Amino acid sequence: MKCNYISCLIFSPLFIVACATNHKDLPPAPCVSASPVKFSEFLLGGSLNSIEFEVLEGRVSQYAQLASDLGLRGLRIQCHWRLLAPTIDLTKSDAQLISELNWEKCDEAIRQVQEKRIKVILTMGRGYVGSLPIDLKTGEAVNPSTASLGKERYITLQSLIAEAIAKRYKDKGIYLYQLENELNEAGLTTQYGWRAPKGFSAAETPWFDWDFLTNLLKGLSEAVKKADSTAIVTTNFHTDVPELFHDVYYTPNWKEALEAWRSFVDVISLDTYPNYIVSQPTQGNIVGDRVNMARSLACPGQPVMVMETGYPSDSQPLPRGYSETLQKEFIENAFASAYAAGASGFMIFGLKTEETPIVPSSQSGFQFDRNQSDVNDLIAVDGYLNQYSIDADQRTKNRIFLSLIMKQKFLQNRLPWVLKTVEPYWGLVTQAGEKKLAYGTVQQIVEKIYPKYANQFFFPIKTY
């Protein structure tokens, strides 16, 4: 992929910096010669939708019980840095910091899941603000730009923690380790505060530095394998950001990222939310399309699974038209398409709704001022899309998306409101414990793919 400097000049000087620093052309990584991992049975499960385990409040236990009631086989939970070390003194040596890790919360969370005979998918190495320890000197969460840390030491410490986790839980029945979280779109998440520091280029934030991201993932993978050569590792690729966004910012799209990073993991995982922005028509079929594409880009025989997907709903109408009926329809189609495409697993994001107050309708959806600046942006984007000969319908969708996403004002002020109309409303059960329509849909899926008598553990195995 070549940087389009004409588009950089058209949109704003900001993109000249991004083009110059964010991304180099990526050749596909060679596939390793080792035999691929094989799943002995399809993995249907759920992904915990909270940054913190909140073990003492019983959240993991509630999710494990819910997964068990549904007949799910797996549950993704986390063992991130802040759980092991809520605060950090960066003047201490790396060895001392690792020796002081507190395992109580991670141990308890894993126990609560496994006692329900649910397999643990354990996430490690997350670089989100809420997943990183508080620096005793600054009172803020550390990040790769924190003084006395920096990018290299950040990778070193995250890798040492990953090694310690894999060593502690070796032979303890961890089904799958997920390395980081949607790392391929880490830069974008700085714009709504999930990662820090904020920026649009590698010069402003390490999360837009492709070499840093690659070295981080490589370090985490090697650390786990060093501690446990039989451990199965994956990373989840965010697949929903339009490719033209990456063309403009000169960063890899999800397909390029997958090809570049496929040799670091045993299993390819996908996160896809086709209806994140628009409630209808439901587009569950896109989940299967992404699986098909990923399988064509993965190494021969490398499993591809859906780590996250979902559709929001609530006991009351949500902004932008989301409903329980549409959620049911989405999950039915999303699962059917992924299963038919050859996915090895399907994980539903958020089994229980968090239900926070709904944001005012005046703040929801893609709204922007139709002033001359917006008109100029639309004209520029139209020209860019025409250059790529995109069909008219897709051009209209991307035009609106790009005209907004490329505005710092939108990313910093409007997008968080869009997130708040979606993020708290995943789940098959309301906060009050009421089952949504999609709950029955998932039960029907379980009955179709698993024999009723097969309630035993199953694990992916390596063949040689």
N, C-alpha and C positions, 0 to 999 in steps of 0.2 A: 504494500500500500504506500503510495507516494503522497506527501503533504501537498495539499492544494493551496498554494500561497495566494492565489487570486481570491479564493473564498475567505482566507484570513484577512486580506485587505478590505474586502467588501464589508465584513461584519464589524470588526473593531480591532484596534491595535492589540487588545488582549489576546487575540488568537495568534498573532505573530509570535508572542512569547510562548504560547502553548505549542505551536508548530515546531518551534526551535528546540524545545526542551522535553516534551512529554514522551515521545515515542520514536523508536527506530524500526525499520522494516524487520519483520519477524519471520524467519524460516520455520516451518514445522519441526518440532523436536523429534528426533529419531525414537522409534519404539524400542524398548528394552527387550532383550531376548527371553527373559524369564516367562514361564507359562502364566497365562492370565488367571486372575481370581475367578472362581465360579461360585455363584449363589446356589445353594441346594434347594431353595424354595423362594418364591416371590416375597419381597418384603413390603408389607403394607403397614404403615405406621403414622405417627404424628410427630410434629416438631414443636417443642415448647416455645411459646411466644413471649417469653419474658427474658430480659437481659440478666436478671438476677435469679438464682435458684429459689430464694426465699424459703429455704428448707424448713426453718423454724416455724414458718406460717403454714406449712403443709402443702404448698403448691405442687411440688414434685409428686408427693403422695397422692394428691387429688388427680393429677394428670395420669399417673400410673394406674390408678383405679379405673379411671374413665377409659383408658386404652384397653385395659383388661376386660371391662364390661362390653366394649365394642368388638373384642376379639382381634385387636391389632397385634402385630408381632414385634414392633419396635417403637422406641421413643427417643427422640434426640434431646439431650440435655447438655449442659455446659460445665466445663471446669476451667474457667478463665483466671487470669492473673489476679484480679482483685479478690476473687473468692479465696485464693491461696494466700494473698498478702494485701489486706485492705489499704495499708499505707506502706510507703517505702522511703528509706533513707539512701539516696544514691551515692553517698560518700562511702558506703560499705562496699566490700568486694563482691564480685559476682558469686563466688563460692559461699560467702556468708549469707547473701540474700537467698540463695537456693536452700541452704541448710535451715533457714527460718520459716520456710513455707508451712502453712497450717492446713492440714488435709481434712479437717473435721467435716466441712460442708460438702466437699466433693465425695468423700467416703459415704456420707449419709444419703446424698442424692442418688448415688449409684445403688446403694442398698435398697432404697425405697422402690426403685424401678425393678430391680432384679427379684425382689421378694414377690412381685406379681407375675413372675415368669415372663417378663417383657425384656427384650434385648435392648441394650444400651448403645446408642450412637452418641459418642462423646465428642463435643466440640472443644477445641483448644486453640490458643494463639490468637483469639479475637482482639483486634485493635480498636474497638469501639470505646468511646469515652467512658461509658459505664462499666466496661470490662477491664479497665486498667487501674492500677493502684494510685492512691493520692500521694503526691510528692509532699513530704513533711515540710520541705522548704518553702514551697509556693502555695500549698493548700489546694492545688488543682491536680486533676488526673494527668499522669505523665503521657507523653506521646513521643514519636520518633524525633521531634525537634526540641524536646526538653533539654535544657542545659545539663551537663553531666551524664546525659544519656546518648542522644544522637542516633543516627540510623544504624551504624554498625553495632553499637552496644545493645540497641533495642533488639536487633535480630539475634544477637548472641544470647541475651537473657530469655527471650521468648523460646529460643531453641533449647536452652538448658531446662526450662520449665517443661517443654514438651517431652524431653528425654526423661525427666523425673516422673512425669505422669505415666508415660508408657512403661517405665520400669516398675512403678508402684502397682499398676494394674495388669501387669503381665500375668497371663494364666488366670485372670479373674473374670473372664467371660465378656470383655468388651467386644461388642459385635463389629464396630466400625469407628475409626477416628476421623472426624472432620477437621481439617486444617484451615484455620481462619474462617472468614465468612464473606462470601461475595467479594473476594479480593479484587477481581477484575474490574469492579466499579467502585473501588475504594475512594478515588478522587471525587466522584460525584457526591458521595455521602457526606463529604466535608461541608457541602453547601447547606445542609439542614441539620448540622450539629451532631451527627452520629460519630464522626471522627474529627480529630483536630491535629494540626491547625487547618484553617480554612484556606482554600486557594483554587486556582484554575490551571496551574502549571507546576512542573517539578521545581521550579525556582521558588514557588510559594509554599508548597506542601509536599512532603515525601510521598503522600498517598497518590500523587500523579506521576511519581517517578517509577517508570516501568522496571528499571534495573533493580531498584529497592524492593518492589513487590515480588519480583522473580526470585531474588536472593532470600527474601523472607520465606516464601513458600518452599523453596529448595532446602533451606535450613530446618524448617519444621519437619519436612518429610524425612530428611536424613537423620534427624535427632530421634524420631520415633523408631525408625528402622534399626538404629544403633542399639536402642534399649530392648527392642523386641522385633527380631527379623520376621516373625510370623504375623505381626500386626497388619491390619488392612486399613489403608488410608484413602481418603477422598478429599476433594475440595469442591465447594458448590459454586457454579458459575451463574451470575446474574445474567439473564438472557433477554430482558425486556427493553433495554435502551436502544433506540433506533441507530442503525449503522451510520447514518449521516451525522449524528452527533459526534461519533468517533472520527469521522472524516474531517470534521471541522476542527476538533481539538487535537487531531493527530494522535489518537490513542487507539489501542487495539479493540476491535469489537469482540463479542463473546466467542465467536467462532475462531478468530485468530488467537485469542487467549487460550482457548481449549487446545488448539494444536501446539502452541508454544509450551504449555504446562503439562500436557498429558503424561509425560514420562515421570513426573513427580508423584503420581498417585496411582493406586490400583483400580479405583472406581471413579468414573466421571459422574458428578452430580449436577443437576440443573435446578435452578429456581426460576419459576415462570408464573407470572400473574397477568394473563392476557386482558383481564377486565379491571385492572387497577385504576385506569383513568375513566373508562366508559363502562357503565353498568350493563348495557345491552346493545346488541344481541350478545348472549353469552358465547364465548369463544374457546370452549374446552378443547376443541379439535387442535388448536394451536399447540397445546401441550404435547400431543403426539407428534406434531410436525417438528418440534424442537428435539424430541427424542430421536426421531429419524435422522435429523441433521447431525446431532451429536454422535450417533453411532457411525455415521459415515466419516467423521473426523477423528474418532478415537482410534487407539491402536487395535489391531485385530484381536477379537475376542474380549476386549476390555468392556466390562459391564457399564451400562449407563442407567442411572436411576433419577427419579424426580425427588429432590430433597425437600423442596418447598413448592407448594401451590395452594391456592385457596380463593375464596370469594367471600366478601364481607356481608353480614346480615345482622339484624338485631330484632328485638321484640317490638320495636317501633320503627316506622319508616325512616330510612337514612337519606341524607342528601344525595342527589344524583341518581336516585332510582334503585338502589340496591335492595333486595328483598330475599326472604327465605326461599320462595319459589324459584327465583333465579339462581340462588346458591345451589339448590338441589339439582337443577338442570346442568349447571356448570360442572359440579363434581361428577355427575353421571358421565358426561361427555369427556371430561378431562381424563378420568380413569380409563374409560373405554379406549380412547385414542392412544394413551401412553402404553397400555397393556398390549394393544394390537401392534404398536410400533416396536415392541420388543424390550420395553423397559424392564429392569431387574427389580425395581422397587418404586413405591409411590407413597410419599409422605405428605400428609395434610398439615398445613401450617396453622397452629393454634387450635387446640381441641375445645377450649373453653373461652367464651367471650369476656373481655375485660370490661366492656361497657363504661366508657367515660361519657360525660355530657356531650351531646352532639354540638358541633360548632355551628354558629349561626349560618343560615343559608346564604347570607350576603358575603360570607367569607369562603364559601365552598366552591369547588369547581374551577375550571379554567376561565377566569375573568381577567380582563386587562383593559386598560384605557385605550380607546381607539383614537389616539392622537397621531400627529404626523410622524412621530418616531416609530410607532407601531406599523404604520402604513409603509414606511421606508424599509423596515425590517422584513415585512411580508414580501415586498417587491424583490429584495435581495435574496430571500430564501427561495422564492419562485424561480429566480434565475438559476440558482444553484441546483435546484431539483430538476429543472428542464435540462440542464447540462448532463444530468445522469439518466435522462429519458425514463423517469419514473411515471407509472400510470397515473391518471388523473385523480382517482380516489385516494391512492396512497400519497400523492402529492399534497392533497388537501390536509390529510391527517398529519403528515410530517411538517407541513408548513406551519400549522398551528402549534405543534409541539416545539419545533425549533425556534419559532419566533418568541416563545416564552422561555424555553429552557436556556437560551443563550443570554438571557437578561439576568444580571446579578440581582436586580430588584425582585424579579419573580422567584428566583431560586432561594433567596434569603427571606422573603416575606410571604409570597403566595403559596409556594410549594409546601411549606410546613402545614398550612391549613388543609391542603389537599390530603396530605398524609393523615391528618387527624380525623378526616372523614372516612378513613379506611382502616388504618392500623389497629384501632381498639376493637374492631368488630369481626375479627376472624372467629372461627370456632363452630362446633356442632351443638354446643350446649350453652345456654345463657348463663350469666353470672348467678341467677336465681336457681339454676339447676334444671330449667326447662329444656327439653330436647327440641331441637329445630328439625325441620323437615329433612334436612340432609343427613341427620343422624340415622334415620331408617335406611337411607340410600347406602351409607357406608356398611351398615349391618348386612344388607343384601349383597354387597360386593364381597364381604368376608365369607358369606355362605357359599358364594360361587367359586371362589379361588382356593378355599381351604376345606378339606374334609372336616366334619364336625369333631371327629375323634382325634384330630392331629393338633393337640395343644401342647406340644413339646418344643423345646428349644431347637432352633436350627441355625447353622452358622455358615458363612461363606468359607470355602476350603480352597487351598491352592493345590493344583495338580502339577506334577513334574514328570 
